[in-house]
Amino acid sequence: MKDPRYQKLAKVLVEYCLDVQKKDLVLIRAGLPAAPLVREVYREILEAGGHPMTRVALPGTTEIFYEHAKKHQLEFVSPLAEHEIDSIDKLLAIRGAENTKSLTSVDPAKQTTVARTQSAVRQRYQDRVAAGELAWCVTQFPCNASAQDAEMSLEEYEDFVLRACLVHKKDPVAAWKGIRRRQAKFCRYLNDVRKIRIVKEGTDISMRVAGRTWINSDGRNNMPSGEIFTGPIEDSVEGKIAFTFPACYGGREVHDVRLTFKKGKVVKATASKGEEFLHAMLDTDKGARFVGEIAVGTNYAVEKFTKNTLFDEKIGGTIHMAVGSSYPKSGGKNKSGIHWDMVADMRDGGKIYADGKIIYKNGQFTLG
């Protein structure tokens, strides 16, 4: 029996997030467990007059690749991948894996090689997005692996995901439009700010943001969403930051990450678990030690850390910082093969200063 909530979510994804129009070529990337939502989205794209194209990954293929790929294969860039990025109008990525820890034992050097190799494709993708030529959205299908990471039953996790997407609302699209309006106010204010300082236990970090654009993440690119972000001036980040939650990347978890910056660059990095992997990723390329994004999470329907960055970076009352590539739309210029978001809780004493004025305290904006 179909769950009507997925039909409702598919409608939000196609109509609100991607705004699919007649003749749009829409690529759906997904894992096999997400098949129920893929089918609903496929149907909605056809109803909208678009051309759906699916790429559903079989479980285990990525693990096989990293186990058996030789150097020339790790460094291979498929011309089909390049053509695809240049050809599609819309991209929907639906996350949902059978095993979120399947890459834990992979040699980090292989992952950095692949990240480095694919950076040109990633940059082309970001350039098309920045130019308004390509619309994109990422969402999550509730599956057992992610439910286990979140320490929830599948039913509990399913409710968590769909509530975070506001599917429980009578009119989810109207609800997301309300969030868009509220966050637009914060972005307008911050667009006139020259310097940001973030202070909490273990953290005192500042950066210049003059001339950069704050982006209103209102559900159109991430579903769920609820954040505002920008790319700081690359050589301006100074100070230290301690991240509250494990930093998850490529199937790995790194705990108690602490970074120290000087002239924008990470000059010291420590972790209680996964420090070797942390250093390997920071050495991916020359851009990996610089900040590509600073953001504030505003989705207060997401209260719990679930080891899934799509949700964790949106937790209402948190900030997150990404080392690696910037989003060109924000004015950020940093380029890298990685973009690694790390989350810090601000709900217990955290403060954000804008040009010396407190604008955020204990997980809430104070702008009125």
N, C-alpha and C positions, 0 to 999 in steps of 0.2 A: 504493500500500500504506500502510495506517495505521501511524503510529508509536505503539506501545503506551505510550510515555512521556507522550503527550498525553492518552490515556485515563486514565492514572494521575494526571496533574496535574489534569484536570477533576474527578476524584473528590475530590482534596484541596480544590479550590476550593469545590465544592458541599457536601461533608460537613463539612469542618473549618473552612474560612474563613467560609462563609456559614451553615452549619448549616440548609440549606433544609428546611422542613417542608411538610406537605401544605397546599395552598391558598395558599402564599406567592406573591406577585406579584414576580417577579425580573426586573429590567431588565439586559440585557447591552449595554453600550456598547463598540464596537470599531471598529477600522479594517479595511478590506477585506482586507489581508494576513493578518489574524488569523483568517480564516474557518475553517481546520482546527480550531483550538481552540474557536471559537464553537460549531461543530457538536457537539463532544464535550461541552461544558458544557450545551448545550441538551438533549442526550439525558439527561445526568445529572440535570438539574432535573426533567424529566418522570418519571424513575425515582423521584425523591424525592417526587413528588406535587405539585410546584409548578407555577406558571404562568409559563413563560419568555416574555419579550418582548425582541426584538432591535432595536437601533438601530446599524446598520453604516454608517459614514461613507464616502462616495465620495471617492477621492483628488482633490484640487484644489478642492473646494468652499470650504474655508476661505480659500484664496488668492483665489478669486473674490470672496468676501464682502468681504475687506479692500480689494480693488482697486476695487470698484464701489459699496459701501454708502455711502449718504448719511448725514448727521448723524442724521436721525430713525431710520434703520435701525440705526446703531451704538448708539443709545440705547434701542432697542426691547427690552422684556422680554416674551417669549412667555408668554401665560397657560397654554399647554400645558406649558411647562417648570415653571411654578409648581405646576400641578395634578399633574404627574408626581411631583415631589418629595414632595408631600403624600400620594400614593396608593400608591407602591411600598413593599414590605416589605424588599427586598434589592436591592443594586446591585453589579454586577460590571463594572469598567472594564478592558478588555483593550487595552493599548497595542500599537501596531504600525503604523508609518507607512511609506509608500513613500519619503518624503523628509523627514527631520527638520530640514532647513534651509530649508524652503519659505517660512517667514515672515521670513527674515532681512532682507529689504528693506522690510518693512512699516513704515509710519510709527508710531513708538512712541506718538504721541499717540492714534492710533486704538485701539491695544491698551489704553492706560490708560482710554480712554472706555468700552470694552467691559467691562473689569475693574470699573470703578466702577459701571456700569449693572447688572451681574450680581451685585453684592455682596449684595443682599437675598435673592436665590435661594440663593446660597452660604450665607448666614447661616441661612436656613430649613433647609437641608440639615444644617448643623452642629448646629442646635438639636435636630432630630429624632434625630440620631446620639447627642447627649449625653443625650437623654431615653430612649434605648434603644428608640426606635420604628423605627429604620432601621439595618440592618446593611449594611456595605459592604466591598468589597475591590478593590484595584487589582493587576493583574499585567501581565506583558510577554510578548508572543508574539515569538519570535526571527524577525526579518526582516532583509532585506539592508541597509536603511538604518541600522538600529541596529548591525548587525555592522560596517559601514563606519565608523561613529562610534567604535566600540570598537577599530578597527584589527585585526579578526579576520575569518577566513573565515566564511561562514554556518554551516558545520558546527562550527567552534570556538565561535562565539557561541551556537549552540543548546546545545552541551554546557555552556557557562558558565552560561546561564540556568537550565537544568534542574537542574544541580548546586546552584546557589544556592537553588533551591526544594526541595532535598533529595529530588528525585524518584529519584535513584540509590539511595536507601536502600530496603531491603526494605519497611519500613513508615514512609513519610514522616510520617504523622499522629503516630505515636509519637515520632518524632524532634522534631517541632515541639512536642509536649507537654513533652518534656524541656527544650527551650529555654525554654518558658514558666515551668517551675519554677525554673530557674537564674536567670532575669532577675527573677522575682518577689522573690528575696532582695535584689537590688540596689535594687529599687523600695521595698521595706519600709524599708530603711536610709535612703534618700534622702528619704522622706516625713517623716522627723523632722529633716531638715537645714534650717537657716535661711538659710545663705549659701553660694554656690558661687563659686569663683574658678578660672579657666582660664589656664594659663601655658604658653607655648611661644615659639619664636623669632618675634618680631613681634607677639606677643599677650600681653596682660595685662588680663583683663576679669573683672569680678565682677558678681554679681546676687543679689538676695534671692529665695528660693523658699519661705519659710515659709508654710504653709497651702495650698500648691499640691500637686497630685497628680501623682506620676510614673507614667506609663503604660507598661505592659509590651506592647510591640509584638512579638507572638509568632507572626506569620504569619496572623492572622485578618483583619487589615485590609490588609496589604501582603503579597503573595506574589511574591518572597521578602521576608522581613523580618529582624528582628534589630536592635532598637534599644530604648532606653528614653528617654523624653522628658517634658518638662513645659513649662508656660508661665511664665516668670519674672514677678515683680511688675513691672508695666509701666514705672514711673518709676525703677526701681532699677538698671538696667544702666549700668555705668560702665567706661570704659577703651577699649582698642583691640583689634582682632582682624584677623589676616591670614589669608585663606583660601587654602589650598594649590592647590586645583584650580579650573578654570574654573567659574564660576557660570552654569548653563544655565537659561534661562527663555523660554518662548514661541518656541522655535526660535532663540534668540540665545545667544551665548557671551560672557561678560564675564570677562576674565583679570586675575589678580592683584588681586582685590578686597580693599581695606582699609577698614574702617569704624571711626570713632571715635564713642563714645557719651557723652552727658552727660545726667544725669537721665532715662535711658531712651531718649533720642532720638538718632538718627544726626545728628551735627553736622558730620561730614566724611566724604566717600566718594570714593575714588580707584580707578582701574583702569588697567592698561596697554593694554587693548583693550576697547571698548564702554562707556566711561565715560559718554557721553551717554545711552545706553540705561539704564544704572544709575541716573542721576539722574532720568530720566523716570519710571522705575518707583517710585523712592522718593518721587516727588511725586504718585503716583496719588491719594492721599487722606491725611487727617491720621494714619491708623493705619499707613501704609506705612513710616514711619521708626522704628517701635517693634518690639521683638522679640516674636514670637508663639510661638516654640518654641526650646528648647535641648535637644539630644539627644546621646546617645552611641551610635555604631554598634558592633554586637556580632556581626555575621555574618562569621566568619573564613573562610567558604567564598568570600566575595567579597573578592578581594585587589586587583583592578585597577580603576582609574578608567575608565569607559566612556562618559562624557558622558550618562549616563542617571541622573537623580536617584533613581529607584526603587531602583537598585542602589548608586549612589555614596554615598548617605547611610547605607547599611547596612554599608559597609566596616568590618570589624573593625579597631579601632585608630584610629578617627576620631571627631571630634565634628562636629555641624552645628548651624547657627543659621538660623532663618527670620525674615526681616522680614515684617511683615504680620499677617494674622489668626491668632488663637490657636485651639486646639481647646478648646471650652468644657468638655469632659470633664476637662481638666487644671486647671481653675479659672482659666485665662487669660481676660482680659477684652478684649484688644485686637481691634478690628474693622477690616477692610480688604478691599479688592477683590483684594489679592494675598496670596500665601503663597509666599515664595521661599526655598528651602533653599540654603544655601551650606556647603561642606564643608572642614574643615581636618584635615590628617593629624597625629596625635599620637604616631606610632610612634617618632619620633626625638627624645626628650627632653620630650615633652609631659607636663604634670601637671594633675591636677584636685584642688583642695582643697575639703573640705566642713567648714564651720565651723573652718577653720584646719588641718585634718588631711588629709594626703595619702591619697586613696582610689583614685587611678588614676595609673599611671606607664607611659610608653612604650607606650601603646596597650592596657594591660591593667588591669582592676580589681585592687586589692590588698586587697580586703575578706576574702579567704580563702574 
